[in-house]
Amino acid sequence: MKLIIACDPKGGIGYENKLPWSKIEGDLPRFKALTTGKTIVMGRNTYESLPTKPLPNRLNIVVTSKNIGGVITIPNIAVRDSINLREAWMIGGASLVNTNWWCIDEVHLTKTFTEYTCDRFIDLIYLEKIFKLESSEDFNDHVYQIWKRK
């Protein structure tokens, strides 16, 4: 599985179930280009925070014990063998990412240069220990990196 996520320099990805930033230059077009036509996997809070539900032109899978209309729900990532998630994109949130690093092979990380007030974080120290930086591209307000499992 691949992870596509944006964070601030401390790994902050959200505040009160919303993105802490208003816009990151080029991030949304990149997200759409990489995930359109693919399967995306997210936690319930991430799903609830989406402006459009489900995200169009993608198979939306929500990891939750609740039944949500219009999407596939699964209780946890461990059932991934019954649904092929090998080529899926995990899109958040923090709890889903931090408890499922084991099934992520590649990370597409947008990291802002600005710190934001956040209450949800991904573990960047773990990312750096388990993954190797393959590429990095600087932009005006962020760096876009691709990490692959060592």
C-alpha positions in Angstrom: 0.0 0.0 0.0 1.1 3.6 -0.6 0.5 6.5 1.7 -0.1 10.0 0.4 -0.2 12.6 3.1 0.7 16.2 3.9 2.1 17.4 7.2 3.9 20.3 8.9 7.5 20.0 10.0 6.5 18.3 13.3 4.2 15.8 11.5 1.0 17.7 12.2 -1.7 16.7 9.8 -4.9 18.0 11.3 -6.6 20.3 13.8 -10.2 19.7 15.1 -10.8 17.2 12.2 -9.8 19.8 9.5 -6.6 20.5 7.6 -4.6 23.2 9.5 -3.6 25.0 6.3 -5.9 26.5 3.7 -3.8 25.5 0.6 -0.5 24.0 -0.3 0.7 25.0 -3.8 0.1 22.1 -6.2 -0.8 19.5 -3.5 -4.4 18.9 -4.5 -3.7 18.5 -8.2 -0.9 16.0 -7.3 -3.3 14.1 -4.9 -5.9 13.9 -7.7 -3.4 12.8 -10.3 -2.0 10.0 -8.1 -5.3 8.7 -6.7 -7.9 9.2 -9.5 -9.1 5.8 -10.7 -7.5 4.1 -7.8 -8.6 2.7 -4.4 -8.2 5.0 -1.4 -8.3 3.9 2.2 -9.0 6.2 5.1 -10.2 6.3 8.7 -13.7 7.4 9.6 -12.7 10.9 10.8 -10.9 11.5 7.6 -13.9 10.5 5.6 -16.2 12.7 7.7 -13.8 15.7 7.1 -14.0 15.4 3.3 -15.8 18.2 1.5 -17.2 15.8 -1.1 -18.2 12.3 0.1 -17.2 9.9 -1.3 -14.3 11.2 -3.3 -15.2 10.9 -6.9 -13.6 8.6 -9.5 -12.0 6.4 -6.8 -13.0 3.3 -4.8 -13.4 4.7 -1.3 -12.8 2.3 1.6 -13.3 3.5 5.2 -11.7 1.7 8.1 -14.5 1.8 10.7 -16.9 -0.5 12.6 -19.8 1.7 11.5 -21.8 1.2 8.3 -21.5 4.2 6.0 -23.5 4.4 2.8 -21.8 4.9 -0.5 -18.4 3.4 0.5 -16.9 0.1 1.4 -16.2 -0.2 5.1 -13.8 -2.6 6.7 -13.1 -3.1 10.5 -9.3 -2.9 10.0 -6.5 -3.1 7.5 -5.8 -6.8 8.4 -8.7 -7.8 6.2 -6.9 -6.3 3.2 -6.4 -9.7 1.7 -10.1 -10.1 1.0 -10.0 -6.8 -0.8 -6.9 -6.2 -2.8 -5.3 -3.1 -1.1 -1.8 -3.8 -2.5 -2.2 -1.0 -5.0 -4.4 1.2 -2.8 -3.5 4.7 -1.4 -3.9 5.3 2.3 -4.9 9.0 2.8 -5.2 9.3 6.6 -5.8 10.0 9.3 -3.1 9.9 12.0 -4.4 6.9 13.9 -4.8 4.8 10.8 -1.3 5.7 9.6 0.5 5.3 12.9 -1.0 1.9 13.6 -0.5 0.6 10.1 3.0 1.5 9.0 3.6 -2.2 8.6 1.5 -2.4 5.4 2.9 0.8 3.8 5.6 0.3 1.2 5.8 3.8 -0.2 5.1 7.3 1.2 4.3 10.4 -0.9 4.9 13.2 1.6 4.1 16.8 1.2 5.8 18.7 4.1 5.0 22.3 4.7 7.8 24.7 5.7 5.4 26.4 8.1 4.4 24.9 11.5 0.7 24.9 12.3 -1.5 24.3 15.3 -2.3 20.6 15.1 -3.9 18.0 17.3 -3.2 15.0 15.0 0.4 13.9 14.1 2.1 11.2 12.1 5.3 9.8 13.4 8.1 11.3 11.2 10.8 9.7 13.3 9.4 6.3 12.5 9.1 7.2 8.8 12.8 8.2 8.7 13.9 4.9 10.4 11.9 2.5 8.3 11.9 4.3 4.9 14.6 5.6 2.6 14.2 9.0 0.9 14.1 8.3 -2.8 13.3 11.8 -4.2 12.7 15.3 -2.9 11.5 18.4 -4.7 11.3 21.9 -3.2 8.4 24.3 -3.8 7.6 27.8 -2.5 5.7 26.5 0.6 6.6 22.8 0.9 8.8 19.9 -0.1 7.4 16.9 -1.9 9.2 13.7 -1.0 8.8 10.0 -2.0 10.0 7.5 0.6 10.3 3.8 0.0 10.6 1.0 2.6 14.2 0.0 3.3 
